Amino acid sequence: MIYCLGPKGSYSEIAAKLFSKILGENTIVCCNSIYDVFQQLENSKNNSYGVVPSENSIEGSVSLTQDLLLEFYDKIRIYGELDININHCLVGYNKEKIKKIYSHPQALAQCRNYIKKHEWVTVPVSSTAEAVKLVKSIGREEVGAIASKEAAKLYNLKVLEEGIQDYRNNTTRFILIGRKGLKLELKEDGIKKSTVIVKLIEDRPGALYEILKIFNDFNVNLTRIESRPSKEELGNYIFYIDYITPENEEDLIEALKGHVAYIKHLGSYRVFSRN
């Protein structure tokens, strides 16, 4: 079973369908929120997985996903990664009569210039597919949604315009998550990445440099480093670090432990292609 952010027609469901081909798992369950995906996995007792968005090429990381990876660390790990090109569409009844647009906050941000040009009022909702579902239920020409072609087709609404995102290169990274200890056996080789969360021992000059130097000493290629509030006190941060997994990763982790208050290894996983 694969859980994802719904309803049907969401970009998360599109990603889940691609992961389902890799896993050989045909049952996809749409959830009401990203938090619900994590909670379903936390309560599951079988080999279930979840698919959630983690990063967008325009708007950056999905902060809720990052925070939940830490909150559910005792039980949840990352098992895969997949990038999907996002083609945002204007969905509704009549473009000339639209006054209000529904969509996920990230989608609204990714189409900021297009929305501003038309002077539309925006209403954030839980997902792009939920936006289309709402427009369908409202049934009036003055409302529209920003979503995928798949969502428009599913709810029998018109695609009024395609490719309305502000930047052509609009890609969202989705991660495959599951309970700690799952064995995902794959025949194919490919790029392998790892993700860790580290907290510095203290806020002092050179503290972060010491960590980065260790990665350099081990000749490890970092692919992302991002700070997030620790939620302990103002100005206190933790760091999410993605890197290409080295053969001597255990030695790398041991070396890092001496320079951090804690290190949480979220998983070493495959980077998949949608082809």
URQUIJO-V656992 format. One record per backbone hydrogen bond with DSSP energy under -1.0 kcal/mol. NH is the residue of the N-H (numbers start at 0). CO is the residue of the C=O. If there is no record, write none. Layout:
# URQUIJO-V656992
{{NH & CO} {NH & CO}}
This chain:
# URQUIJO-V656992
{{1 & 26} {2 & 48} {3 & 28} {5 & 30} {9 & 6} {13 & 9} {14 & 10} {15 & 11} {16 & 12} {17 & 13} {18 & 14} {19 & 15} {20 & 16} {21 & 17} {22 & 18} {23 & 19} {24 & 19} {28 & 1} {30 & 3} {36 & 32} {37 & 33} {38 & 34} {39 & 35} {40 & 36} {41 & 37} {42 & 38} {47 & 45} {48 & 0} {49 & 176} {50 & 2} {51 & 174} {53 & 172} {54 & 172} {55 & 59} {56 & 170} {59 & 55} {61 & 53} {62 & 60} {65 & 61} {66 & 62} {67 & 63} {68 & 64} {69 & 65} {70 & 66} {71 & 67} {72 & 69} {74 & 71} {75 & 71} {76 & 177} {77 & 265} {78 & 175} {79 & 175} {80 & 269} {81 & 173} {83 & 171} {85 & 169} {88 & 146} {89 & 160} {90 & 144} {91 & 157} {96 & 93} {98 & 141} {99 & 141} {100 & 120} {101 & 143} {102 & 122} {107 & 103} {108 & 104} {109 & 105} {111 & 108} {114 & 110} {115 & 111} {116 & 112} {117 & 113} {119 & 114} {120 & 98} {122 & 100} {124 & 102} {130 & 126} {131 & 127} {132 & 128} {133 & 129} {134 & 130} {135 & 131} {136 & 132} {137 & 133} {138 & 134} {142 & 139} {143 & 99} {144 & 90} {145 & 101} {146 & 88} {151 & 147} {152 & 148} {153 & 149} {154 & 150} {155 & 152} {156 & 151} {157 & 91} {159 & 89} {160 & 89} {163 & 87} {165 & 109} {169 & 167} {171 & 83} {172 & 54} {173 & 81} {174 & 51} {175 & 79} {176 & 49} {177 & 76} {179 & 74} {181 & 178} {192 & 268} {193 & 242} {194 & 266} {195 & 240} {196 & 263} {197 & 238} {198 & 261} {203 & 201} {206 & 203} {209 & 205} {211 & 207} {212 & 208} {213 & 209} {214 & 210} {215 & 211} {216 & 212} {217 & 213} {218 & 215} {219 & 214} {222 & 241} {223 & 241} {225 & 239} {227 & 237} {229 & 235} {235 & 232} {237 & 227} {238 & 197} {239 & 225} {240 & 195} {241 & 223} {242 & 193} {243 & 220} {244 & 191} {251 & 247} {252 & 248} {253 & 249} {254 & 250} {255 & 251} {256 & 252} {258 & 255} {260 & 198} {261 & 198} {263 & 196} {265 & 194} {268 & 192} {270 & 190} {271 & 80}}
